């Protein structure tokens, strides 16, 4: 890694930035979706809980623990993505191929996470707590990214090494 100019710090790697983003998104996104949904349901005139209901000091520890449970698959995926993006064991893959392995799962996971959170607050379905659908979104994204990497490597030839940065 090239030296940074004096007085500046080096930019964190994509893997580290993605890992931090997965933690932030995993914990805060259900709260943001719930707030948007409450405003939407209030606008439609449907009954909702008061804002202070969600911030009740007796209920808040359980809600934060539930946020952690919902965020756990995202945090695990962020850790795995950080490993894939920075692993010396995947030297045969270029940077672009590594990003294709990681970013579709992240994008589809976020989309499914928003949908799952919306469904939790709109139509309370206890199955969403036992098997959240965003895990499927992450899995489909990883499968899609893997298929793209295989197709890219197939068109380059199966034994052609990666072409440096950018794959």
C-alpha positions in Angstrom: 0.0 0.0 0.0 1.5 3.4 -0.9 2.4 5.7 1.8 -0.1 8.4 2.8 0.7 12.1 2.5 1.8 13.6 5.9 -1.0 14.5 8.1 -3.5 12.1 6.5 -4.5 8.6 7.4 -4.8 5.8 4.9 -8.2 5.1 3.5 -9.8 2.0 5.1 -10.1 -1.0 2.7 -13.4 -1.8 1.0 -13.8 -4.9 3.2 -13.5 -2.8 6.4 -15.9 -0.2 5.2 -18.4 -2.8 4.1 -18.1 -4.5 7.5 -18.8 -1.3 9.4 -21.7 -0.6 6.9 -23.3 -4.0 7.6 -23.2 -3.4 11.3 -24.8 0.1 11.0 -27.4 -1.1 8.4 -28.1 -4.3 10.3 -28.9 -2.5 13.6 -30.4 0.8 12.3 -32.4 -0.2 9.2 -35.3 -1.9 11.1 -35.7 1.2 13.2 -35.7 3.4 10.2 -38.2 1.2 8.3 -40.4 1.1 11.4 -40.4 4.9 11.7 -41.2 5.4 8.1 -44.0 2.8 8.3 -45.4 4.4 11.5 -45.6 7.8 9.7 -47.2 6.1 6.7 -49.8 4.3 8.8 -50.5 7.5 10.7 -51.0 9.3 7.4 -53.6 6.6 6.4 -55.4 7.0 9.7 -54.6 3.5 10.9 -54.0 2.9 14.6 -50.4 2.8 15.6 -48.5 2.9 18.9 -47.3 6.3 20.2 -43.7 7.2 19.5 -42.8 6.9 23.2 -44.0 3.3 23.3 -40.9 2.3 21.4 -38.6 4.3 23.7 -40.0 3.0 27.0 -37.1 2.3 29.3 -38.6 -1.0 30.4 -39.1 -2.2 26.8 -35.9 -0.7 25.2 -33.4 -3.4 26.3 -35.6 -6.1 24.7 -36.0 -4.0 21.5 -32.2 -3.5 21.3 -31.6 -7.2 21.8 -34.1 -8.0 19.0 -32.3 -5.5 16.8 -29.1 -7.4 17.5 -30.8 -10.7 16.6 -32.0 -9.2 13.3 -28.6 -7.8 12.6 -26.6 -11.0 13.4 -26.8 -12.5 9.8 -25.8 -9.1 8.4 -22.8 -8.9 10.7 -21.8 -12.4 9.9 -22.0 -11.6 6.2 -20.0 -8.4 6.7 -17.3 -10.4 8.4 -17.3 -13.0 5.6 -17.2 -10.2 3.0 -14.3 -8.6 4.7 -12.4 -11.9 4.6 -13.3 -12.4 0.9 -12.2 -8.9 -0.2 -8.9 -9.1 1.7 -8.0 -12.8 1.7 -4.6 -13.8 0.5 -6.1 -17.2 -0.3 -8.1 -15.8 -3.2 -5.2 -14.3 -5.1 -6.4 -15.9 -8.3 -9.4 -13.6 -8.3 -9.0 -10.0 -9.3 -10.6 -7.1 -7.3 -13.6 -7.0 -9.6 -14.3 -10.7 -9.2 -14.0 -10.4 -5.4 -16.5 -7.5 -5.5 -18.9 -9.5 -7.6 -18.7 -12.3 -5.0 -19.7 -9.8 -2.2 -21.7 -6.8 -3.4 -24.8 -8.6 -4.9 -25.4 -10.4 -1.6 -25.1 -7.1 0.2 -27.5 -5.3 -2.2 -30.2 -8.1 -2.2 -29.8 -8.5 1.5 -30.6 -4.9 2.1 -33.6 -5.0 -0.2 -34.9 -8.1 1.5 -34.1 -6.6 4.9 -36.3 -3.6 4.1 -39.1 -5.9 2.9 -38.8 -8.1 5.9 -38.8 -5.2 8.4 -41.9 -3.7 6.6 -43.7 -7.0 6.9 -42.8 -7.4 10.6 -44.5 -4.1 11.3 -47.4 -4.3 8.9 -48.5 -7.9 9.1 -47.1 -9.4 12.2 -45.9 -12.8 11.2 -44.0 -14.8 13.9 -42.2 -16.8 11.2 -40.3 -13.7 10.2 -38.6 -13.9 13.6 -37.6 -17.5 13.2 -36.4 -17.4 9.6 -36.0 -13.8 8.3 -36.3 -13.6 4.5 -33.3 -11.4 4.1 -31.1 -14.4 4.7 -32.5 -15.7 1.5 -31.8 -12.4 -0.2 -28.1 -12.6 0.9 -27.9 -16.2 -0.3 -29.5 -15.4 -3.7 -27.1 -12.4 -4.1 -24.1 -14.6 -3.3 -25.2 -17.2 -5.8 -25.8 -14.5 -8.4 -22.3 -13.0 -7.8 -20.7 -16.4 -7.9 -22.4 -17.1 -11.3 -21.1 -13.8 -12.6 -17.5 -14.6 -11.5 -17.7 -18.1 -13.0 -19.0 -16.6 -16.3 -16.3 -13.9 -16.3 -13.6 -16.5 -15.7 -15.1 -18.8 -18.3 -15.0 -16.1 -21.0 -11.3 -15.3 -20.1 -10.4 -19.0 -20.2 -10.4 -21.3 -17.2 -6.7 -21.1 -16.5 -6.1 -17.5 -17.2 -5.0 -15.7 -14.0 -6.5 -12.4 -12.9 -5.2 -9.3 -14.7 -4.2 -7.3 -11.6 -6.4 -4.6 -10.1 -9.8 -4.5 -11.7 -9.8 -8.2 -12.6 
